[in-house]
């Protein structure tokens, strides 16, 4: 292949890659945030949880769970363990309830958290792993549930293999699929570079027997196109977790493309 052909092939590949990450058109209004509330809960009356929308970016799909007994669709979520970081809890719950390894994905978000006083490294990045939605729900008549929703991606093949190798030999009858926390998304890795880490037609690995109790054993998980997932979650905050999360992923991809090419993707 001559140089011109190589350049044309590379250009066509990048155009297809850019075209693959497109927001889902919608005329539906974004759910309104609740009015601010005041409340006080000691540690015996508060439970903190985390949920996650796990995207397979290369194929524009997201993991959605189905409750086989009660018949409804949902995103994986659950209580964080004692002494566990909330973001790590989101990743772990995503794995236990869906069977897919995942890691939080930094995305561009409008948020109200201050920047570090002495920023350095990825602290200066325009992309964050802050919750995209937060919910407050009564857990019992006198206890509160605080739930944070995050955006994540399925892990690349090489990292999947490394995590599996790290857990090799640790499976037991009680814990047939032991969990290993993944490393954070590399600060210097663009989405375009991330997409190149997957061979064509790659399917994320689905692990069996990741449920930790009889309730989670009733869950089934599916990788669905973004639009289909939004329809199945319609009328819930989780619908907008998926929609806004995917929009932010597309925006990050375009921001990085413009920064590298000083133009918009074709």
Secondary structure, 3 states (H helix, E strand, C coil): CCHHHHHHHHHHHHHHHHHHCCCCCCCCCCCCCCCCCCCCCCHHHEEEEEEEEEEEHHHCEEEEEEECCCCCEECCEEECCCCCCHHHHHHHHHHHHHCCCEEECCECCCCCCCCCCCCCHHHHCCCECCCCEEEEEEEECCEEEEEEEEEEEECCHHHHHHHHHHHCCCCCCCCCCCCCCCCCCCCCCCHHHHHCCCCCCCCCCCCCCCCCCCCHHHEEEEEEEHHHHHHHCCCCHHHHHHHHHHHHHHHHHHHHHHHHHCCCCC
